Amino acid sequence: MMLPWSRRAFAGSLLGLAACQSPIARMPDPTGLAAGDMAELLQAYAALGPKPLESLTPAEARRQPSMADAVKAVQRRRGMDLAPRPVAMVQDIQVQGAAGPLPARIYGERRANGAAPMILYFHGGGWVIADLDTYDASARALAAETGAIVVSVHYRQGPEHRFPAAHEDAVAAYQWLVANSRTLGGDPNRIAVAGESAGGNLALTVGMALRASPAGRPAHLLLIYPVADTDVNAPSMRDQENAKPLSRAAVLWFVQNYTRGPSDLQDPRLDVGRAADLAGLPRCTVVIAGIDPLRSGGERLVGKLRAAGVQTDARSFPGATHEFFGAAPVLQDAVVAQSYAGARLREVFAGRA
């Protein structure tokens, strides 16, 4: 096994950009651009005292407060009910990954006739932190907005399991779901794949790996502020360098703790927007946060998908930050984004796309 990179070697090796690009000027915290309920949520997150990820070990980072915790803090402040969004059924199961069983959770009603559409969902966390509980609200929202059975799947994480472990698990999880869809009450011909952040990157990997599969490609890809490339000098990496809850330094920390070395950063599964062939993918929906270092990568991905002939719907939320999608109980942009994503998925499941 390759030893983890040193911070100095990592910074100097990342696609060789440090050697050929001008230094990135320190920018003020751009989350000051957020207003209203987004600003309130960010203030609640700051009050929880999260430390910069780049100052922590992965074990320490996994114990950090999350934006999901900040949502609950705002709910308490407003005197709101903390009960999660209701769905017909929630059940913990295991699915088969590339190297063994993976924790998973089913949301939605099983149908005896096997007619329900299905969504395979991958959570975020930079392939290093977070779990099914952290992103419970997003999976519930997709089930409620679409009427589909949502299967949220965890995956192996770095640094214990480095690239391409999570990516291989994602493909294996989709293959498992196709094979077991009828047992779960779902339709194997109507399975969409969705993901947030690093999970959006995993959804892209599934789409690329299985676009010509005899078992059938996914019906749709929902990509919520996805990790779309490895360009650490993209415009949003500069102007959103100090954003919260995701900063440029945190992006580098995630990549350092998941990848094995510089060559991984040129792999089309990671550098999708610049190195991958996207022709033949199913229809895509892309949700972009404006206050997010990943914004430019998402915008570039939308252009590349459309240039490749992939029907692509996209919506940007300029005043929202990374991790906003699951915050619907306290954030209007999240309500709109969930409704938007749900409507696109319902169109596909109904055969109108």
Sequence and secondary structure as in RCSB ss.txt:
>XXXX:A:sequence
MMLPWSRRAFAGSLLGLAACQSPIARMPDPTGLAAGDMAELLQAYAALGPKPLESLTPAEARRQPSMADAVKAVQ
RRRGMDLAPRPVAMVQDIQVQGAAGPLPARIYGERRANGAAPMILYFHGGGWVIADLDTYDASARALAAETGAIV
VSVHYRQGPEHRFPAAHEDAVAAYQWLVANSRTLGGDPNRIAVAGESAGGNLALTVGMALRASPAGRPAHLLLIY
PVADTDVNAPSMRDQENAKPLSRAAVLWFVQNYTRGPSDLQDPRLDVGRAADLAGLPRCTVVIAGIDPLRSGGER
LVGKLRAAGVQTDARSFPGATHEFFGAAPVLQDAVVAQSYAGARLREVFAGRA
>XXXX:A:secstr
      HHHHHHHGGGHHHHS        GGGG  THHHHHHHHHHHT    GGGS HHHHTTS  HHHHHHHHH
HHHT        S EEEEEEE SSSEEEEEEES   TTS EEEEEEE  STTTS  TTTTHHHHHHHHHHH  EE
EEE    TTTS TTHHHHHHHHHHHHHHHHTTTTTEEEEEEEEEEETHHHHHHHHHHHHTTT TT   SEEEEES
      TTSHHHHHTTT SS  HHHHHHHHHHH SSGGGGGSTTTSHHHH   TT   EEEEEEEESTTHHHHHH
HHHHHHHTT  EEEEEEEEEETT TT TTT HHHHHHHHHHHHHHHHHHTT  
